[in-house]
Amino acid sequence: MTTREASHAGSWYTDDGPALSKQLQSWLDAVPSSINDISPIPQSGARIIIAPHAGYSYSGPAAAYAYKSLDLSKCKRIFLLGPSHHLYLPTLALPLPSLTSYSTPLGPLSLDTTTLSALRSTNDFSPLPLEADEAEHSLEMHLPYIHHHLSLYHPSTKDFPKLVPVLIGSTTPSSERKYGALLAPYLASAENIFIISSDFCHWGLRFNYTYYLPSLTLSPNEGISLSPKTHKSSPSNPAIHESIGQLDHACMAAIESGSHEAFLKVLRETGNTVCGRHPIGVVMAGLEVLRREKGEGDGGEDKKGRFRFVRYERSSEVVRVGESSVSYASAFAVL
């Protein structure tokens, strides 16, 4: 049996277990018990979260808002869905059958080999080579948070719920609906937690994305792309970082609406570089399946299965075209 090593420990986050646990707890302790009109935190039945996956010095505090919102009281397994940054995938991939655990500086997390085997038996998933798995950070950056948070609920690691990692590639809208339907029965079960790994806007020349919304813009698709050659002076009405916020909040509002198509529409109009757009899309499509089964539409009053955003940050406040930033947002959904 094989273990996936914590390949980003010591660089993206500390490899010192006690120091890591103390750091994670400090961020969780900083999350208030009430956020806007949402009280208490955690929310009963909050089984799905969206949380960032950058280095902890950048996104660790923001991710704490998502993890603090989770209700683990009935949890028996954790689905961890992340985007593929390095391996080209037209579909979804699962760890190799020989892999039985993921390592963290806090201790190992066991994989749910039974559930993974059931998913593989559908023949709809690609195998995820160990080398590619260890090169990817979108899944790994959640493992210490998962381990630490579970330790608050379970005195013994042998009682920890098991992990179902899923790496998601460049899916199409139709394939997101297909995999959403496939995962819908798992979303419906109160025993399952879903963690969606995603950063939001990657803005700057190094990301090949400099979309900007001028002050009088009425629609997200009316923006322009900034360049050092054509925009020598820094736009200030609004400032670039304020425009980035508008782009992200348009995506966040679409996600909160519950409409998979509304989310896809904003992405088409703005090109916003939400790196976890495909994992988010798959889960949104799955939640739509559950609502249809209950006879509910996207515009229904029932807020179950609708995301609520509880935190939004950026790595820096971009003022000039040559600068860059990455956005981090945390959300939860009650089922």
FILUM-43015 format. One record per residue (C-alpha): residue number from 1; residue in one letter; x, y, z. Coordinates in steps of 0.5 Angstrom, whole numbers. Example, Ala and Ser with C-alpha at 12.3 -4.5 7.8 and 13.67 -1.06 7.14 Angstrom:
% residues 2
- nudo/kegu/px/py/pz
- 1/a/25/-9/16
- 2/s/27/-2/14
% end
This chain:
% residues 335
- nudo/kegu/px/py/pz
- 1/m/0/0/0
- 2/t/2/7/-2
- 3/t/2/14/2
- 4/r/2/20/-2
- 5/e/8/25/1
- 6/a/6/32/4
- 7/s/10/35/-2
- 8/h/9/42/-1
- 9/a/10/42/7
- 10/g/16/46/8
- 11/s/15/51/3
- 12/w/8/53/2
- 13/y/6/51/9
- 14/t/11/49/15
- 15/d/13/42/16
- 16/d/13/43/24
- 17/g/7/39/26
- 18/p/6/43/33
- 19/a/7/50/30
- 20/l/2/48/24
- 21/s/-3/46/29
- 22/k/-2/52/33
- 23/q/-2/56/27
- 24/l/-9/53/24
- 25/q/-12/54/31
- 26/s/-10/61/31
- 27/w/-14/63/25
- 28/l/-20/59/27
- 29/d/-20/62/33
- 30/a/-20/69/30
- 31/v/-27/67/26
- 32/p/-32/71/29
- 33/s/-38/67/32
- 34/s/-43/71/27
- 35/i/-42/74/20
- 36/n/-46/79/18
- 37/d/-53/76/18
- 38/i/-50/69/19
- 39/s/-51/66/26
- 40/p/-48/62/29
- 41/i/-42/60/26
- 42/p/-41/54/25
- 43/q/-48/53/22
- 44/s/-52/46/23
- 45/g/-52/42/17
- 46/a/-46/46/13
- 47/r/-43/40/9
- 48/i/-40/44/3
- 49/i/-35/49/3
- 50/i/-31/53/-2
- 51/a/-24/55/1
- 52/p/-17/57/-2
- 53/h/-11/53/-4
- 54/a/-5/58/-4
- 55/g/1/58/1
- 56/y/-2/59/8
- 57/s/1/66/9
- 58/y/-3/68/4
- 59/s/-10/64/4
- 60/g/-9/61/11
- 61/p/-13/66/15
- 62/a/-19/66/9
- 63/a/-19/59/9
- 64/a/-21/59/16
- 65/y/-28/62/15
- 66/a/-30/56/11
- 67/y/-27/51/16
- 68/k/-30/54/22
- 69/s/-37/54/18
- 70/l/-37/46/17
- 71/d/-41/42/21
- 72/l/-38/35/22
- 73/s/-43/32/27
- 74/k/-45/27/22
- 75/c/-39/26/18
- 76/k/-37/19/16
- 77/r/-33/21/9
- 78/i/-30/28/6
- 79/f/-30/29/-1
- 80/l/-24/34/-3
- 81/l/-25/37/-10
- 82/g/-19/41/-13
- 83/p/-17/43/-20
- 84/s/-11/40/-24
- 85/h/-6/46/-25
- 86/h/-1/41/-28
- 87/l/-4/35/-31
- 88/y/-8/36/-37
- 89/l/-15/32/-36
- 90/p/-21/33/-40
- 91/t/-25/29/-34
- 92/l/-24/27/-27
- 93/a/-19/23/-24
- 94/l/-18/19/-18
- 95/p/-12/17/-14
- 96/l/-9/10/-16
- 97/p/-12/4/-12
- 98/s/-5/2/-9
- 99/l/-6/9/-5
- 100/t/-9/8/2
- 101/s/-7/15/5
- 102/y/-5/22/4
- 103/s/1/24/9
- 104/t/1/31/13
- 105/p/6/34/18
- 106/l/0/33/23
- 107/g/-1/25/21
- 108/p/-4/21/16
- 109/l/-11/22/13
- 110/s/-14/15/10
- 111/l/-17/14/4
- 112/d/-24/11/3
- 113/t/-22/6/-1
- 114/t/-29/3/-2
- 115/t/-32/9/-4
- 116/l/-26/10/-9
- 117/s/-27/3/-12
- 118/a/-35/5/-13
- 119/l/-33/11/-17
- 120/r/-28/7/-21
- 121/s/-33/2/-23
- 122/t/-37/7/-27
- 123/n/-31/8/-32
- 124/d/-32/15/-32
- 125/f/-26/17/-28
- 126/s/-19/17/-30
- 127/p/-13/15/-26
- 128/l/-9/20/-22
- 129/p/-1/18/-23
- 130/l/2/19/-16
- 131/e/7/23/-19
- 132/a/2/28/-22
- 133/d/-2/28/-15
- 134/e/4/30/-11
- 135/a/6/35/-16
- 136/e/-1/38/-15
- 137/h/-2/43/-9
- 138/s/-10/44/-10
- 139/l/-12/38/-6
- 140/e/-6/38/-1
- 141/m/-7/45/2
- 142/h/-13/43/5
- 143/l/-10/36/8
- 144/p/-7/40/14
- 145/y/-14/44/16
- 146/i/-18/37/15
- 147/h/-13/33/20
- 148/h/-13/39/25
- 149/h/-21/40/24
- 150/l/-22/33/25
- 151/s/-18/32/31
- 152/l/-22/37/35
- 153/y/-28/32/34
- 154/h/-25/26/35
- 155/p/-20/24/40
- 156/s/-17/18/36
- 157/t/-15/19/29
- 158/k/-17/12/28
- 159/d/-24/15/28
- 160/f/-23/20/23
- 161/p/-28/20/17
- 162/k/-24/18/11
- 163/l/-22/22/5
- 164/v/-25/22/-2
- 165/p/-20/26/-7
- 166/v/-22/28/-14
- 167/l/-18/32/-18
- 168/i/-22/36/-24
- 169/g/-20/38/-30
- 170/s/-22/42/-36
- 171/t/-29/40/-36
- 172/t/-35/42/-41
- 173/p/-41/45/-38
- 174/s/-45/38/-40
- 175/s/-39/34/-37
- 176/e/-40/38/-31
- 177/r/-48/37/-31
- 178/k/-46/29/-32
- 179/y/-41/29/-26
- 180/g/-46/33/-22
- 181/a/-51/28/-23
- 182/l/-46/22/-21
- 183/l/-44/26/-15
- 184/a/-51/28/-13
- 185/p/-53/22/-9
- 186/y/-47/23/-5
- 187/l/-48/30/-4
- 188/a/-55/28/-1
- 189/s/-52/24/4
- 190/a/-52/27/11
- 191/e/-46/23/12
- 192/n/-41/26/7
- 193/i/-38/33/7
- 194/f/-35/36/1
- 195/i/-29/41/0
- 196/i/-28/45/-6
- 197/s/-21/48/-7
- 198/s/-21/54/-11
- 199/d/-18/61/-11
- 200/f/-21/67/-15
- 201/c/-19/72/-19
- 202/h/-11/71/-21
- 203/w/-10/78/-24
- 204/g/-4/81/-28
- 205/l/1/80/-34
- 206/r/4/74/-31
- 207/f/-3/71/-31
- 208/n/-5/74/-38
- 209/y/-11/77/-35
- 210/t/-12/84/-34
- 211/y/-19/85/-35
- 212/y/-22/92/-32
- 213/l/-29/95/-31
- 214/p/-29/102/-32
- 215/s/-33/106/-27
- 216/l/-40/107/-31
- 217/t/-40/100/-34
- 218/l/-47/97/-33
- 219/s/-45/89/-35
- 220/p/-39/85/-33
- 221/n/-38/84/-41
- 222/e/-37/91/-42
- 223/g/-30/91/-39
- 224/i/-23/92/-43
- 225/s/-16/89/-42
- 226/l/-11/93/-39
- 227/s/-4/93/-42
- 228/p/3/97/-40
- 229/k/3/100/-48
- 230/t/-4/103/-48
- 231/h/-5/104/-41
- 232/k/1/108/-38
- 233/s/-2/111/-33
- 234/s/-6/107/-27
- 235/p/-14/107/-28
- 236/s/-17/110/-21
- 237/n/-24/111/-23
- 238/p/-25/105/-20
- 239/a/-18/103/-18
- 240/i/-16/96/-21
- 241/h/-16/93/-14
- 242/e/-24/95/-14
- 243/s/-25/93/-21
- 244/i/-22/86/-19
- 245/g/-27/86/-13
- 246/q/-33/87/-18
- 247/l/-31/81/-22
- 248/d/-30/77/-16
- 249/h/-37/79/-13
- 250/a/-40/78/-20
- 251/c/-38/71/-19
- 252/m/-40/70/-12
- 253/a/-47/73/-13
- 254/a/-48/68/-19
- 255/i/-45/62/-14
- 256/e/-50/64/-9
- 257/s/-56/64/-14
- 258/g/-55/57/-14
- 259/s/-55/57/-22
- 260/h/-50/53/-25
- 261/e/-52/57/-32
- 262/a/-51/64/-28
- 263/f/-44/62/-26
- 264/l/-42/60/-33
- 265/k/-45/66/-36
- 266/v/-41/71/-32
- 267/l/-35/66/-33
- 268/r/-36/67/-41
- 269/e/-37/75/-40
- 270/t/-31/76/-36
- 271/g/-26/71/-37
- 272/n/-25/71/-29
- 273/t/-19/66/-28
- 274/v/-23/63/-22
- 275/c/-18/56/-22
- 276/g/-23/52/-18
- 277/r/-29/54/-23
- 278/h/-30/47/-26
- 279/p/-30/43/-19
- 280/i/-35/49/-17
- 281/g/-39/48/-23
- 282/v/-39/40/-22
- 283/v/-42/41/-15
- 284/m/-47/47/-17
- 285/a/-49/42/-22
- 286/g/-50/36/-17
- 287/l/-54/41/-13
- 288/e/-59/43/-18
- 289/v/-60/35/-19
- 290/l/-62/35/-12
- 291/r/-67/41/-12
- 292/r/-70/38/-19
- 293/e/-71/32/-15
- 294/k/-75/36/-9
- 295/g/-79/39/-15
- 296/e/-75/46/-13
- 297/g/-73/51/-18
- 298/d/-67/56/-18
- 299/g/-71/61/-16
- 300/g/-74/58/-10
- 301/e/-74/61/-3
- 302/d/-71/55/0
- 303/k/-64/57/2
- 304/k/-61/50/3
- 305/g/-56/48/-2
- 306/r/-54/55/-4
- 307/f/-48/58/-2
- 308/r/-46/64/3
- 309/f/-40/67/2
- 310/v/-37/69/9
- 311/r/-30/72/7
- 312/y/-27/75/1
- 313/e/-19/78/1
- 314/r/-14/79/-4
- 315/s/-6/78/-4
- 316/s/-5/85/-5
- 317/e/-9/91/-7
- 318/v/-7/92/-15
- 319/v/-6/100/-17
- 320/r/-2/99/-23
- 321/v/-2/95/-29
- 322/g/5/91/-28
- 323/e/2/89/-21
- 324/s/-1/83/-19
- 325/s/-6/79/-14
- 326/v/-10/73/-13
- 327/s/-17/73/-9
- 328/y/-19/68/-4
- 329/a/-26/67/-2
- 330/s/-29/62/3
- 331/a/-37/60/3
- 332/f/-41/54/6
- 333/a/-48/51/4
- 334/v/-53/48/8
- 335/l/-56/41/6
% end
